[in-house]
C-alpha cells in the first residue's frame, strides 16, 4: 500500500537511449518529475545509451537489461527481478520491445500498475506485433498516447478499450529551447549571416520522408538559389528496434544521398549528423521543416517553435493541432512538394511574417507544450492508475468478505 510518506517508485522502460523522440521525452520526464513524490528510474533494453548522460543521477537511476537478440525471452525474468528489487509501484514502457517485456515482467513481478505507450501511429504494423500487443493487452492498466490520432489508431489496431487511453502531448524545455542569436553558430557552421537557411531535424528513416522535402527544396532554389539546407540527424544504430520503421536506415540514408545528387543540390545541403546542441542549430535556421508520413507529437516542431523558428509540416496525425496554421507555421498535404515549396518561399521572402510567426510559435509552445505540463499530466495519469488499482483491490476484498 502507498502511504502519504512514501515515494511512488516508477520505472520507465524503453528499447534504447539513442537520439529519438520517445527517448528524449523519457529523459525529460525522469529529470523533471516531482522528486518528493516520485522515485523514477530508467531502464533500457540496449547498452547503446548516448542520451544516458542527460539523465540526472544516472549512476543510481539508469539500469540496463540488455536484450541480446530479437527473441531473447530471458529479458522478461531479468526485468522482473529489477522491478522486484526496486519495489516498483508503476512500470511505464515506451516502444515495442519494452512494451511487451514490461507487460510480462510487470505481471511476473507483481507490479501494482502497468502503463503502456503509443508514440507514433504506423500505417502498417507487422502481424507479429499486432498479435503480441493483443495477447498482452489485459496486462495493461492504462495507455498514454502522445496524440489523439495515436490513441485512436492503437485502440482500433490492438483491440484495446478506448476508455483506457489518456493523451499526454510531449513537452519541451522552453529554457533550453529559446530564441537566441545565430551569429556564433552560423560562424561555426561556415554559413554567412545573410544566407537563408532551412533545417530538417530528423533521423534517417522512411517515416521522416526526406524525399518530399528534397524535391520541394529543389523548387525553392529556382527562386532563392543561395538557400542552404541543414540536415540534422543520422541513421539509427540500435539493434533491437523491430518495427519496419527502424530497419534499413543505412539503406535509406544512401538513397537520400543519391537523390540529392540526382537533383543536383549537393552544394546546398549540409549533413550535420546527430548533435547534442540542437537548440543552437535551430537558431541557425530561418525555417524548419517536418515532412513525415506520420508522427505522434513531433518534438522537433515544438523545439523549433520554442526557439522562435516557424515551421512547415505535413498535415498528418495531430500536426493540425500542434501547428496553428498561418500563425506558428504552415501545414501542407502529404505528397504536395509544390505546396511545401510555395510555403517555404512565402516565409523566405517575408522577414516580417517570419518574425511574427516565430514570436507566436514560442508563445503557443510555452502555453500548451511545456515540460511542466508534460510532467503534471503524466503524474495525474500515474495517480489515477494507482487509485483505480486500490479501488479495485478494495472492491475485490469486499466481494471476498461477502462470499464468506
LUMLUMLO-62894 format. One line per field, with one value per residue (C-alpha): residue number from 1; residue in one letter; x, z, y. Coordinates in nm, 3 decimals. Layout:
N
seq = NUM, ... $
type = A, ... $
u = X, ... $
w = Z, ... $
v = Y, ... $
This chain:
404
seq = 1, 2, 3, 4, 5, 6, 7, 8, 9, 10, 11, 12, 13, 14, 15, 16, 17, 18, 19, 20, 21, 22, 23, 24, 25, 26, 27, 28, 29, 30, 31, 32, 33, 34, 35, 36, 37, 38, 39, 40, 41, 42, 43, 44, 45, 46, 47, 48, 49, 50, 51, 52, 53, 54, 55, 56, 57, 58, 59, 60, 61, 62, 63, 64, 65, 66, 67, 68, 69, 70, 71, 72, 73, 74, 75, 76, 77, 78, 79, 80, 81, 82, 83, 84, 85, 86, 87, 88, 89, 90, 91, 92, 93, 94, 95, 96, 97, 98, 99, 100, 101, 102, 103, 104, 105, 106, 107, 108, 109, 110, 111, 112, 113, 114, 115, 116, 117, 118, 119, 120, 121, 122, 123, 124, 125, 126, 127, 128, 129, 130, 131, 132, 133, 134, 135, 136, 137, 138, 139, 140, 141, 142, 143, 144, 145, 146, 147, 148, 149, 150, 151, 152, 153, 154, 155, 156, 157, 158, 159, 160, 161, 162, 163, 164, 165, 166, 167, 168, 169, 170, 171, 172, 173, 174, 175, 176, 177, 178, 179, 180, 181, 182, 183, 184, 185, 186, 187, 188, 189, 190, 191, 192, 193, 194, 195, 196, 197, 198, 199, 200, 201, 202, 203, 204, 205, 206, 207, 208, 209, 210, 211, 212, 213, 214, 215, 216, 217, 218, 219, 220, 221, 222, 223, 224, 225, 226, 227, 228, 229, 230, 231, 232, 233, 234, 235, 236, 237, 238, 239, 240, 241, 242, 243, 244, 245, 246, 247, 248, 249, 250, 251, 252, 253, 254, 255, 256, 257, 258, 259, 260, 261, 262, 263, 264, 265, 266, 267, 268, 269, 270, 271, 272, 273, 274, 275, 276, 277, 278, 279, 280, 281, 282, 283, 284, 285, 286, 287, 288, 289, 290, 291, 292, 293, 294, 295, 296, 297, 298, 299, 300, 301, 302, 303, 304, 305, 306, 307, 308, 309, 310, 311, 312, 313, 314, 315, 316, 317, 318, 319, 320, 321, 322, 323, 324, 325, 326, 327, 328, 329, 330, 331, 332, 333, 334, 335, 336, 337, 338, 339, 340, 341, 342, 343, 344, 345, 346, 347, 348, 349, 350, 351, 352, 353, 354, 355, 356, 357, 358, 359, 360, 361, 362, 363, 364, 365, 366, 367, 368, 369, 370, 371, 372, 373, 374, 375, 376, 377, 378, 379, 380, 381, 382, 383, 384, 385, 386, 387, 388, 389, 390, 391, 392, 393, 394, 395, 396, 397, 398, 399, 400, 401, 402, 403, 404 $
type = X, X, X, X, X, X, X, X, X, X, X, X, X, X, X, X, X, X, X, X, X, X, X, X, X, X, X, X, X, X, X, X, X, X, X, X, X, X, X, X, X, X, X, X, X, X, X, X, X, X, X, X, X, X, X, X, X, X, X, X, X, X, X, X, X, X, X, X, X, X, X, X, X, X, X, X, X, X, X, X, X, X, X, X, X, X, X, X, X, X, X, X, X, X, X, X, X, X, X, X, X, X, X, X, X, X, X, X, X, X, X, X, X, X, X, X, X, X, X, X, X, X, X, X, X, X, X, X, X, X, X, X, X, X, X, X, X, X, X, X, X, X, X, X, X, X, X, X, X, X, X, X, X, X, X, X, X, X, X, X, X, X, X, X, X, X, X, X, X, X, X, X, X, X, X, X, X, X, X, X, X, X, X, X, X, X, X, X, X, X, X, X, X, X, X, X, X, X, X, X, X, X, X, X, X, X, X, X, X, X, X, X, X, X, X, X, X, X, X, X, X, X, X, X, X, X, X, X, X, X, X, X, X, X, X, X, X, X, X, X, X, X, X, X, X, X, X, X, X, X, X, X, X, X, X, X, X, X, X, X, X, X, X, X, X, X, X, X, X, X, X, X, X, X, X, X, X, X, X, X, X, X, X, X, X, X, X, X, X, X, X, X, X, X, X, X, X, X, X, X, X, X, X, X, X, X, X, X, X, X, X, X, X, X, X, X, X, X, X, X, X, X, X, X, X, X, X, X, X, X, X, X, X, X, X, X, X, X, X, X, X, X, X, X, X, X, X, X, X, X, X, X, X, X, X, X, X, X, X, X, X, X, X, X, X, X, X, X, X, X, X, X, X, X, X, X, X, X, X, X, X, X, X, X, X, X, X, X, X, X, X, X, X, X, X, X, X, X, X, X, X, X, X, X $
u = 0.000, 0.126, 0.133, 0.149, 0.505, 0.646, 0.754, 0.589, 0.853, 0.829, 1.047, 1.042, 1.139, 1.250, 1.412, 1.726, 1.850, 1.963, 1.867, 1.491, 1.177, 1.048, 1.391, 1.423, 1.076, 1.151, 1.466, 1.279, 1.007, 1.257, 1.452, 1.158, 0.903, 0.829, 1.118, 0.947, 0.652, 0.803, 1.121, 1.182, 1.432, 1.502, 1.569, 1.688, 1.693, 2.006, 2.352, 2.352, 2.274, 2.407, 2.126, 2.201, 2.439, 2.146, 1.970, 2.040, 2.187, 2.223, 2.465, 2.177, 1.876, 1.985, 1.963, 2.042, 1.862, 2.014, 1.806, 2.060, 1.855, 1.504, 1.370, 1.559, 1.295, 1.531, 1.474, 1.136, 1.256, 1.562, 1.344, 1.105, 1.395, 1.484, 1.125, 1.110, 1.444, 1.331, 0.989, 0.829, 0.476, 0.444, 0.620, 0.572, 0.706, 0.800, 0.835, 0.757, 1.019, 0.991, 0.611, 0.588, 0.871, 0.725, 0.376, 0.501, 0.770, 0.528, 0.283, 0.562, 0.695, 0.351, 0.390, 0.084, 0.036, 0.148, 0.122, 0.189, 0.255, 0.152, 0.417, 0.362, 0.081, 0.229, 0.029, 0.107, 0.236, 0.375, 0.134, 0.354, 0.346, -0.033, -0.053, 0.192, 0.004, -0.334, -0.213, -0.076, -0.334, -0.500, -0.173, -0.203, -0.393, -0.376, -0.222, -0.058, -0.066, 0.110, -0.159, -0.532, -0.468, -0.229, -0.478, -0.748, -0.508, -0.376, -0.721, -0.851, -0.547, -0.479, -0.836, -0.758, -1.053, -1.071, -1.160, -0.812, -0.625, -0.500, -0.349, -0.040, 0.133, 0.510, 0.672, 0.971, 1.220, 1.149, 1.457, 1.690, 1.497, 1.461, 1.531, 1.900, 2.146, 2.257, 2.589, 2.817, 2.662, 2.649, 3.016, 3.093, 2.895, 3.058, 2.722, 2.720, 2.490, 2.292, 2.225, 1.878, 1.869, 1.610, 1.655, 1.520, 1.580, 1.502, 1.661, 1.719, 1.428, 1.150, 0.878, 1.059, 1.004, 1.308, 1.223, 0.934, 1.148, 1.437, 1.204, 1.045, 1.388, 1.490, 1.193, 1.281, 1.628, 1.482, 1.371, 1.623, 1.935, 2.162, 1.948, 2.116, 1.952, 2.075, 2.004, 2.035, 2.014, 2.158, 2.072, 1.962, 2.205, 2.003, 1.982, 1.659, 1.409, 1.193, 0.947, 0.978, 1.037, 1.358, 1.516, 1.726, 1.806, 2.153, 1.993, 1.752, 2.037, 2.217, 1.902, 1.868, 2.233, 2.170, 1.857, 2.049, 2.299, 2.019, 1.853, 2.185, 2.160, 2.467, 2.638, 2.327, 2.294, 2.487, 2.475, 2.531, 2.456, 2.334, 2.402, 2.389, 2.344, 2.034, 1.897, 2.184, 2.127, 1.762, 1.880, 2.091, 1.774, 1.516, 1.259, 1.240, 1.052, 0.900, 0.789, 0.691, 0.447, 0.315, 0.401, 0.288, 0.385, 0.690, 0.949, 1.122, 0.815, 0.785, 1.157, 1.172, 0.870, 1.007, 1.320, 1.105, 1.156, 0.837, 0.771, 0.634, 0.498, 0.289, -0.073, -0.063, -0.190, -0.220, 0.002, -0.303, -0.333, 0.039, 0.095, -0.151, -0.198, -0.089, 0.010, 0.301, 0.375, 0.214, 0.073, 0.082, -0.077, 0.134, 0.299, 0.241, 0.604, 0.497, 0.277, 0.563, 0.796, 0.538, 0.504, 0.881, 0.915, 0.642, 0.839, 1.178, 1.061, 0.881, 1.104, 0.824, 0.587, 0.861, 0.944, 0.579, 0.516, 0.825, 0.703, 0.357, 0.509, 0.709, 0.408, 0.196, 0.451, 0.504, 0.130, 0.049, 0.359, 0.595, 0.784, 0.578, 0.259, 0.407, 0.509, 0.187, -0.031, 0.176, 0.177, -0.201, -0.224, 0.004, -0.209, -0.529, -0.395, -0.289, -0.626, -0.810, -0.599, -0.658, -1.032, -1.037, -0.848, -1.092, -1.393, -1.239, -1.184, -1.548, -1.661, -1.448, -1.583, -1.941, -1.892, -1.750 $
w = 0.000, -0.086, 0.217, 0.214, 0.349, 0.083, -0.268, -0.559, -0.741, -1.120, -1.378, -1.734, -1.964, -2.318, -2.605, -2.611, -2.538, -2.881, -3.039, -3.072, -2.966, -2.722, -2.565, -2.510, -2.359, -2.115, -2.001, -1.965, -1.760, -1.532, -1.481, -1.409, -1.221, -0.857, -0.676, -0.337, -0.455, -0.716, -0.732, -1.104, -1.265, -1.634, -1.776, -2.130, -2.316, -2.507, -2.399, -2.670, -2.449, -2.593, -2.417, -2.087, -1.987, -1.986, -1.708, -1.374, -1.112, -1.385, -1.177, -0.941, -1.173, -1.506, -1.550, -1.848, -1.901, -2.236, -2.493, -2.669, -2.979, -3.122, -2.938, -2.610, -2.370, -2.073, -2.079, -1.910, -1.591, -1.574, -1.597, -1.341, -1.097, -1.140, -1.076, -0.763, -0.633, -0.667, -0.516, -0.815, -0.800, -1.167, -1.479, -1.780, -2.114, -2.445, -2.785, -2.891, -2.723, -2.397, -2.412, -2.437, -2.192, -1.934, -1.957, -1.891, -1.639, -1.453, -1.413, -1.309, -1.052, -0.915, -1.007, -0.899, -1.220, -1.578, -1.825, -2.197, -2.460, -2.810, -2.962, -3.337, -3.530, -3.800, -4.115, -4.135, -3.816, -3.851, -3.787, -3.509, -3.336, -3.355, -3.214, -2.931, -2.831, -2.843, -2.638, -2.366, -2.364, -2.045, -1.861, -1.907, -1.672, -1.878, -2.204, -2.253, -2.613, -2.723, -2.983, -3.023, -3.359, -3.195, -2.924, -3.181, -3.401, -3.113, -2.977, -3.320, -3.423, -3.100, -2.971, -2.651, -2.482, -2.585, -2.228, -2.110, -2.315, -2.186, -2.424, -2.293, -2.553, -2.550, -2.364, -2.447, -2.218, -2.303, -2.112, -2.318, -2.641, -2.664, -2.919, -2.938, -3.169, -3.470, -3.517, -3.332, -3.455, -3.816, -3.794, -3.660, -3.946, -4.200, -4.301, -4.390, -4.171, -4.474, -4.618, -4.578, -4.411, -4.397, -4.148, -4.107, -3.775, -3.829, -3.809, -4.142, -4.152, -4.409, -4.191, -4.198, -4.574, -4.663, -5.030, -5.015, -4.862, -5.103, -5.401, -5.253, -5.176, -5.540, -5.637, -5.372, -5.523, -5.851, -5.670, -5.385, -5.532, -5.237, -4.971, -4.758, -4.626, -4.295, -4.241, -3.869, -3.759, -3.867, -3.934, -3.636, -3.490, -3.215, -3.279, -3.102, -3.276, -3.453, -3.640, -4.013, -3.941, -3.755, -4.009, -4.311, -4.211, -4.363, -4.698, -4.662, -4.587, -4.900, -5.110, -4.984, -5.067, -5.418, -5.456, -5.358, -5.635, -5.880, -5.802, -5.834, -5.494, -5.321, -5.273, -5.099, -4.848, -4.522, -4.325, -3.955, -3.810, -3.452, -3.234, -2.859, -2.914, -3.135, -2.955, -3.110, -3.454, -3.457, -3.414, -3.728, -3.930, -4.070, -4.110, -4.017, -4.199, -4.098, -4.397, -4.203, -4.322, -3.965, -3.618, -3.258, -3.108, -3.310, -3.065, -3.346, -3.417, -3.051, -3.017, -3.332, -3.231, -2.877, -3.038, -3.227, -3.563, -3.773, -3.920, -4.233, -4.172, -4.337, -4.226, -4.062, -3.730, -3.471, -3.654, -3.726, -3.351, -3.283, -3.567, -3.573, -3.946, -4.064, -3.711, -3.596, -3.935, -4.230, -4.300, -4.640, -4.755, -4.773, -5.115, -5.212, -5.257, -5.476, -5.194, -4.950, -5.178, -5.204, -4.824, -4.782, -5.043, -4.872, -4.548, -4.710, -4.892, -4.596, -4.296, -4.102, -4.144, -4.043, -3.732, -3.629, -3.674, -3.470, -3.180, -3.192, -3.213, -2.893, -2.706, -2.821, -2.706, -2.369, -2.310, -2.417, -2.452, -2.165, -1.967, -1.664, -1.844, -1.964, -1.609, -1.440, -1.691, -1.662, -1.281, -1.296, -1.503, -1.258, -0.961, -1.144, -1.227, -0.867, -0.743, -0.979, -0.868, -0.498, -0.556, -0.743, -0.461, -0.209, -0.412, -0.452, -0.075, -0.010, -0.256, -0.082, 0.258, 0.133, -0.011, 0.317 $
v = 0.000, 0.350, 0.581, 0.959, 0.944, 0.713, 0.799, 0.624, 0.419, 0.434, 0.261, 0.394, 0.107, 0.186, -0.003, 0.214, 0.565, 0.672, 1.004, 0.968, 1.149, 0.887, 0.856, 1.229, 1.253, 0.970, 1.151, 1.481, 1.314, 1.141, 1.463, 1.690, 1.482, 1.574, 1.403, 1.441, 1.237, 1.005, 0.799, 0.746, 0.507, 0.450, 0.103, 0.040, -0.291, -0.189, -0.081, 0.186, 0.486, 0.816, 1.004, 0.833, 1.111, 1.353, 1.162, 1.328, 1.092, 0.833, 0.628, 0.549, 0.569, 0.419, 0.040, -0.181, -0.511, -0.592, -0.774, -0.995, -1.073, -1.038, -1.343, -1.315, -1.447, -1.408, -1.033, -1.079, -1.258, -1.031, -0.722, -0.871, -0.914, -0.547, -0.440, -0.652, -0.529, -0.167, -0.242, -0.074, 0.064, 0.163, 0.040, 0.268, 0.146, 0.308, 0.135, -0.221, -0.440, -0.251, -0.259, -0.636, -0.707, -0.466, -0.611, -0.963, -0.866, -0.640, -0.926, -1.164, -0.916, -0.829, -0.462, -0.264, -0.065, -0.130, 0.158, 0.130, 0.395, 0.490, 0.716, 0.720, 0.554, 0.332, 0.274, -0.099, -0.265, -0.615, -0.901, -1.040, -0.702, -0.689, -1.041, -0.965, -0.650, -0.824, -1.120, -0.893, -0.615, -0.741, -0.686, -0.309, -0.079, 0.241, 0.362, 0.701, 0.827, 1.144, 1.221, 1.171, 1.009, 0.765, 0.672, 0.601, 0.405, 0.195, 0.116, 0.020, -0.186, -0.372, -0.409, -0.219, -0.042, 0.324, 0.424, 0.318, 0.582, 0.913, 1.171, 1.349, 1.562, 1.587, 1.874, 2.090, 2.262, 2.626, 2.742, 2.526, 2.586, 2.962, 3.237, 3.327, 3.494, 3.291, 3.472, 3.230, 2.904, 3.024, 3.114, 2.766, 2.611, 2.844, 2.991, 3.363, 3.570, 3.695, 3.347, 3.198, 2.857, 2.580, 2.297, 1.946, 1.771, 1.404, 1.062, 0.893, 0.651, 0.615, 0.768, 1.104, 1.125, 1.336, 1.281, 1.527, 1.800, 1.747, 1.776, 2.090, 2.235, 2.189, 2.409, 2.667, 2.703, 2.830, 3.147, 3.153, 2.989, 3.069, 2.899, 2.631, 2.312, 2.172, 1.802, 1.729, 1.365, 1.035, 0.673, 0.465, 0.216, 0.046, -0.329, -0.422, -0.196, -0.449, -0.229, -0.171, 0.198, 0.112, -0.120, -0.043, 0.314, 0.290, 0.198, 0.488, 0.728, 0.609, 0.661, 1.017, 1.085, 0.954, 1.166, 1.477, 1.408, 1.329, 1.663, 1.844, 2.014, 1.867, 2.204, 2.341, 2.054, 2.020, 1.695, 1.769, 1.424, 1.383, 1.686, 1.739, 2.113, 2.110, 2.416, 2.614, 2.462, 2.572, 2.928, 2.894, 2.833, 3.072, 2.794, 2.427, 2.153, 1.822, 1.615, 1.300, 1.035, 1.002, 1.130, 1.132, 1.466, 1.574, 1.707, 1.893, 2.107, 2.202, 2.271, 2.481, 2.687, 2.729, 2.874, 3.123, 2.950, 2.899, 2.555, 2.395, 2.045, 1.777, 1.771, 1.428, 1.293, 1.574, 1.825, 2.039, 2.096, 2.135, 2.383, 2.672, 2.720, 3.063, 3.168, 2.949, 2.796, 2.625, 2.279, 2.109, 1.788, 1.476, 1.444, 1.806, 1.908, 2.201, 2.329, 2.285, 2.479, 2.758, 2.787, 2.790, 3.063, 3.268, 3.265, 3.321, 3.634, 3.795, 3.872, 4.042, 3.744, 3.503, 3.703, 3.739, 3.368, 3.287, 3.501, 3.345, 2.998, 3.042, 3.180, 2.883, 2.626, 2.794, 2.795, 2.440, 2.218, 2.295, 2.032, 2.134, 2.038, 1.708, 1.620, 1.729, 1.544, 1.227, 1.243, 1.273, 0.954, 0.772, 0.875, 0.786, 0.440, 0.376, 0.499, 0.269, -0.026, 0.049, 0.079, -0.250, -0.423, -0.276, -0.391, -0.737, -0.761, -0.668, -0.936, -1.199, -1.094, -1.112, -1.459, -1.580 $
